[in-house]
Amino acid sequence: ELAALYCFAFLYLACAGGGPWSVDAVRGKA
């Protein structure tokens, strides 16, 4: 399912530290 794919991709980027998509950036600590 496409929604699951988006979720998986987002989790990968968050865990991999994808720059502006990192957890710190989402939390506003960038």
DSSP file (Angstrom, degrees, kcal/mol; ACC not computed):
  #  RESIDUE AA STRUCTURE BP1 BP2  ACC     N-H-->O    O-->H-N    N-H-->O    O-->H-N    TCO  KAPPA ALPHA  PHI   PSI    X-CA   Y-CA   Z-CA
    1    1 A E     >        0   0    0      0, 0.0     4,-1.7     0, 0.0     5,-0.1   0.000 360.0 360.0 360.0 143.2    0.0    0.0    0.0
    2    2 A L  H  >  +     0   0    0      1,-0.2     4,-2.4     2,-0.2     5,-0.2   0.880 360.0  55.7 -64.5 -39.2    1.2    3.5   -0.9
    3    3 A A  H  > S+     0   0    0      1,-0.2     4,-2.2     2,-0.2    -1,-0.2   0.906 107.8  49.4 -60.5 -41.2    0.5    4.9    2.6
    4    4 A A  H  > S+     0   0    0      1,-0.2     4,-2.5     2,-0.2    -1,-0.2   0.874 109.2  53.2 -65.1 -37.0    2.7    2.2    4.2
    5    5 A L  H  X S+     0   0    0     -4,-1.7     4,-2.5     2,-0.2    -2,-0.2   0.917 109.1  48.0 -65.2 -43.5    5.5    3.0    1.7
    6    6 A Y  H  X S+     0   0    0     -4,-2.4     4,-2.5     2,-0.2    -2,-0.2   0.911 112.1  50.1 -61.9 -42.6    5.4    6.7    2.6
    7    7 A C  H  X S+     0   0    0     -4,-2.2     4,-2.4     1,-0.2    -2,-0.2   0.922 111.6  47.9 -62.0 -44.8    5.5    5.8    6.3
    8    8 A F  H  X S+     0   0    0     -4,-2.5     4,-2.0     1,-0.2    -1,-0.2   0.898 112.2  49.1 -63.9 -41.6    8.4    3.4    5.8
    9    9 A A  H  X S+     0   0    0     -4,-2.5     4,-2.4     2,-0.2    -1,-0.2   0.901 111.1  50.0 -65.4 -41.0   10.3    6.0    3.8
   10   10 A F  H  X S+     0   0    0     -4,-2.5     4,-2.5     1,-0.2    -2,-0.2   0.917 110.1  49.8 -64.3 -43.4    9.7    8.7    6.4
   11   11 A L  H  X S+     0   0    0     -4,-2.4     4,-2.4     1,-0.2    -1,-0.2   0.886 110.5  51.3 -62.6 -38.5   10.9    6.5    9.2
   12   12 A Y  H  X S+     0   0    0     -4,-2.0     4,-2.5     2,-0.2    -2,-0.2   0.937 111.2  46.5 -63.9 -46.3   14.1    5.7    7.2
   13   13 A L  H  X>S+     0   0    0     -4,-2.4     5,-2.3     1,-0.2     4,-0.8   0.896 113.2  49.7 -63.2 -39.7   14.8    9.3    6.6
   14   14 A A  H  <5S+     0   0    0     -4,-2.5     9,-0.7     1,-0.2     3,-0.4   0.912 115.8  42.0 -65.9 -42.4   14.2   10.2   10.2
   15   15 A C  H  <5S+     0   0    0     -4,-2.4    -2,-0.2     1,-0.2    -1,-0.2   0.823 114.2  51.6 -74.3 -31.2   16.5    7.4   11.5
   16   16 A A  H  <5S-     0   0    0     -4,-2.5    -1,-0.2    -5,-0.2    -2,-0.2   0.571 112.8-117.1 -83.5  -8.7   19.2    8.0    8.9
   17   17 A G  T  <5 -     0   0    0     -4,-0.8     2,-2.2    -3,-0.4    -3,-0.2   0.980  33.4-166.6  72.3  57.7   19.3   11.7    9.7
   18   18 A G    > < -     0   0    0     -5,-2.3     3,-2.2     3,-0.2    -1,-0.2  -0.267  33.5-115.4 -78.3  54.2   18.2   13.1    6.4
   19   19 A G  G >  S+     0   0    0     -2,-2.2     3,-2.0     1,-0.3     6,-0.3  -0.307 100.6  16.6  56.9-115.2   19.2   16.7    7.0
   20   20 A P  G 3  S+     0   0    0      0, 0.0    -1,-0.3     0, 0.0    10,-0.1   0.664 129.3  55.5 -64.6 -15.6   16.0   18.8    7.0
   21   21 A W  G <  S+     0   0    0     -3,-2.2    -2,-0.2    -8,-0.1    -3,-0.2   0.342  84.4 118.3 -97.8   5.9   13.9   15.7    7.5
   22   22 A S  S <> S-     0   0    0     -3,-2.0     4,-2.0    -5,-0.2     5,-0.2  -0.219  79.4-110.0 -71.1 163.9   15.8   14.6   10.6
   23   23 A V  H  > S+     0   0    0     -9,-0.7     4,-2.0     1,-0.2     6,-0.2   0.886 118.5  54.1 -61.5 -39.8   14.1   14.2   14.0
   24   24 A D  H  4>S+     0   0    0      1,-0.2     5,-3.1     2,-0.2     6,-0.6   0.883 108.1  49.7 -63.3 -38.4   15.9   17.2   15.4
   25   25 A A  H >45S+     0   0    0     -6,-0.3     3,-0.9     4,-0.2     5,-0.2   0.902 109.9  50.5 -67.1 -40.5   14.7   19.4   12.5
   26   26 A V  H 3<5S+     0   0    0     -4,-2.0    -1,-0.2     1,-0.3    -2,-0.2   0.856 109.5  51.4 -64.7 -35.0   11.1   18.2   13.0
   27   27 A R  T 3<5S-     0   0    0     -4,-2.0    -1,-0.3    -5,-0.2    -2,-0.2   0.557 119.1-113.0 -79.8  -7.4   11.4   19.0   16.7
   28   28 A G  T < 5S+     0   0    0     -3,-0.9    -3,-0.2    -4,-0.5    -2,-0.1   0.719  86.1 116.8  85.1  21.5   12.6   22.5   15.8
   29   29 A K      <       0   0    0     -5,-3.1    -4,-0.2     1,-0.2    -5,-0.1   0.353 360.0 360.0-100.4   4.4   16.1   22.0   17.2
   30   30 A A              0   0    0     -6,-0.6    -1,-0.2    -5,-0.2    -5,-0.1   0.514 360.0 360.0 -66.7 360.0   17.8   22.5   13.8
